[in-house]
Amino acid sequence: MQRIDKEGRLFENEERLRELLVRGLEGDAAAYRDFLEDLSARVRAFLRRRLAHLPDEVEDLVQESLLAVHNQRHTYDPNQPLTPWVYAIAKYKLVDLLRRRGGEVRTEPLEDEESVLTSKESDAAEARRDIRKLLEQLPDGQRASIECMKLQGLSAVETARITGMSVSAVKVAVHRGLKALAAKMRGDA
């Protein structure tokens, strides 16, 4: 399914992202990792434009948005366009931030997808460094469990085998680790 904009250009990047997510949902860990890396750069560009007056908040909001996309990935309908779904999540995170800060909520259209889909490779590398920094702050068991299950796409059984933990301990570690990461991104910890 190829979509064409007003000027006749193909939304190839949208389709590539959608394909990576769908493959990731089907169990392709490498595709899902590529999806998250690609998406982080695009969400960062989306939020930078909207938070030009709060540049220090962008990275936290990128991480919150990626975490929300990851946690809600099961709700995505592969028959629907991906970017409106992702940007709606990012926009909700933006609204939450502005409300917490007591600022005015700006409503800007999400139609400018293409400009978001053309961000730099350095943004993806920056996002990987940010995720690594956050993960380094977690206890070893939580970090290893999240890296195996959430970043590499391994099952709880495979993760347990690698880490030497029980399957239930792995699940608890992932849950607690993600909760701790979300708290760190909100500034609670």
C-alpha positions as CSV (number, residue, x, y, z in Angstrom):
1,M,0.0,0.0,0.0
2,Q,1.7,3.2,-1.2
3,R,0.3,6.6,-0.3
4,I,0.9,9.7,-2.4
5,D,0.9,13.3,-1.0
6,K,-0.4,16.4,-2.8
7,E,2.8,16.8,-4.9
8,G,2.7,13.1,-5.9
9,R,5.6,12.0,-3.7
10,L,5.4,8.5,-2.2
11,F,5.4,8.1,1.6
12,E,8.1,5.5,1.4
13,N,9.4,6.2,4.9
14,E,6.0,5.7,6.4
15,E,5.7,2.4,4.6
16,R,9.2,1.3,5.7
17,L,8.4,2.1,9.3
18,R,5.1,0.4,9.2
19,E,6.7,-2.7,7.6
20,L,9.4,-2.8,10.4
21,L,6.7,-2.5,13.1
22,V,4.6,-5.3,11.6
23,R,7.6,-7.5,11.2
24,G,8.5,-6.7,14.8
25,L,5.0,-7.6,16.0
26,E,5.4,-10.9,14.2
27,G,8.6,-11.7,16.2
28,D,11.4,-10.2,14.1
29,A,13.6,-8.7,16.8
30,A,16.0,-7.0,14.4
31,A,13.2,-5.3,12.5
32,Y,11.7,-4.1,15.8
33,R,15.0,-2.7,16.9
34,D,15.4,-0.9,13.5
35,F,11.8,0.4,13.9
36,L,12.6,1.9,17.4
37,E,15.9,3.4,16.2
38,D,14.3,5.0,13.1
39,L,11.2,6.1,15.1
40,S,13.3,7.8,17.8
41,A,14.8,10.2,15.3
42,R,11.5,11.0,13.8
43,V,9.7,11.5,17.1
44,R,12.7,13.7,18.2
45,A,12.3,15.9,15.1
46,F,8.5,16.1,15.7
47,L,8.9,17.2,19.3
48,R,11.9,19.6,18.7
49,R,9.7,21.6,16.4
50,R,7.0,21.8,19.0
51,L,9.2,22.4,22.0
52,A,11.6,24.9,20.6
53,H,10.9,27.0,23.7
54,L,11.7,24.0,26.0
55,P,14.7,22.2,24.3
56,D,15.7,20.5,27.5
57,E,12.4,18.6,27.7
58,V,12.7,17.0,24.2
59,E,14.8,14.0,25.1
60,D,12.7,13.0,28.1
61,L,9.6,13.3,26.0
62,V,11.2,11.2,23.2
63,Q,11.9,8.4,25.7
64,E,8.4,8.7,27.2
65,S,6.9,8.5,23.7
66,L,9.0,5.5,22.7
67,L,8.1,3.7,25.9
68,A,4.4,4.4,25.3
69,V,4.6,3.2,21.7
70,H,6.4,0.1,22.9
71,N,3.8,-0.6,25.6
72,Q,0.9,0.1,23.3
73,R,2.3,-1.6,20.2
74,H,-0.3,-4.4,20.5
75,T,-3.1,-1.8,19.9
76,Y,-1.7,-0.8,16.5
77,D,-3.9,-1.9,13.6
78,P,-1.5,-2.8,10.7
79,N,-4.2,-1.9,8.2
80,Q,-4.0,1.7,9.4
81,P,-1.4,4.4,8.7
82,L,1.4,4.3,11.3
83,T,2.5,7.9,11.7
84,P,-0.8,9.4,12.8
85,W,-0.9,6.7,15.6
86,V,2.7,7.4,16.7
87,Y,2.3,11.2,16.5
88,A,-1.0,11.0,18.5
89,I,0.9,9.2,21.3
90,A,3.8,11.8,21.1
91,K,1.3,14.6,21.1
92,Y,-0.5,13.2,24.2
93,K,2.9,13.0,26.0
94,L,3.6,16.6,24.9
95,V,0.2,17.8,26.3
96,D,0.9,16.0,29.5
97,L,4.2,17.7,29.8
98,L,2.8,21.2,29.1
99,R,0.0,20.6,31.6
100,R,2.5,19.5,34.3
101,R,4.5,22.7,33.6
102,G,1.3,24.8,33.7
103,G,1.9,26.0,30.2
104,E,-0.5,26.7,27.4
105,V,-1.3,23.7,25.3
106,R,-0.7,24.4,21.6
107,T,-2.5,22.4,19.1
108,E,-0.6,22.0,15.8
109,P,-1.7,19.9,12.9
110,L,-0.1,16.5,12.4
111,E,-0.3,16.7,8.6
112,D,3.4,17.6,8.2
113,E,4.5,13.9,8.4
114,E,7.0,14.1,5.6
115,S,9.1,16.8,7.3
116,V,9.3,14.5,10.3
117,L,10.3,11.6,8.2
118,T,13.4,13.3,7.0
119,S,15.6,13.6,10.1
120,K,19.3,13.0,10.5
121,E,21.1,9.8,11.3
122,S,22.8,11.5,14.2
123,D,19.4,11.7,16.0
124,A,19.2,7.9,16.0
125,A,22.7,7.5,17.4
126,E,21.8,10.1,20.1
127,A,18.7,8.2,21.0
128,R,20.7,4.9,21.3
129,R,23.1,6.7,23.7
130,D,20.2,8.0,25.7
131,I,18.6,4.7,26.1
132,R,21.9,3.1,27.1
133,K,22.5,5.8,29.7
134,L,19.1,5.2,31.2
135,L,19.6,1.4,31.2
136,E,23.0,1.8,32.9
137,Q,21.2,3.3,35.9
138,L,19.1,0.1,36.5
139,P,20.2,-2.9,38.6
140,D,22.0,-5.6,36.6
141,G,19.0,-8.0,36.6
142,Q,16.6,-5.4,35.4
143,R,18.9,-4.1,32.8
144,A,19.8,-7.5,31.4
145,S,16.2,-8.6,31.3
146,I,15.0,-5.4,29.5
147,E,17.9,-5.6,27.0
148,C,17.1,-9.3,26.2
149,M,13.3,-9.1,26.1
150,K,12.6,-5.6,24.9
151,L,15.6,-4.6,22.8
152,Q,16.6,-8.0,21.4
153,G,13.1,-9.4,21.3
154,L,13.9,-12.6,23.2
155,S,11.3,-14.6,25.1
156,A,11.1,-14.7,28.9
157,V,12.4,-18.3,28.7
158,E,15.4,-17.4,26.5
159,T,16.1,-14.4,28.8
160,A,16.0,-16.6,31.9
161,R,18.5,-19.0,30.3
162,I,20.9,-16.2,29.4
163,T,20.6,-14.3,32.7
164,G,20.4,-17.4,35.0
165,M,17.2,-16.0,36.5
166,S,13.9,-17.8,36.8
167,V,11.2,-17.0,34.2
168,S,9.0,-15.3,36.8
169,A,12.0,-13.3,38.1
170,V,12.8,-12.1,34.5
171,K,9.2,-10.9,34.1
172,V,9.3,-9.1,37.4
173,A,12.6,-7.6,36.6
174,V,11.3,-6.3,33.2
175,H,8.2,-4.9,34.8
176,R,10.1,-3.2,37.6
177,G,12.8,-2.0,35.3
178,L,10.3,-0.4,32.9
179,K,8.5,1.2,35.8
180,A,11.8,2.6,37.0
181,L,12.7,3.9,33.6
182,A,9.4,5.6,33.2
183,A,9.9,7.3,36.7
184,K,13.3,8.4,35.7
185,M,12.0,9.9,32.5
186,R,9.3,11.8,34.4
187,G,11.9,13.0,36.8
188,D,10.5,11.1,39.8
189,A,13.7,9.3,40.6
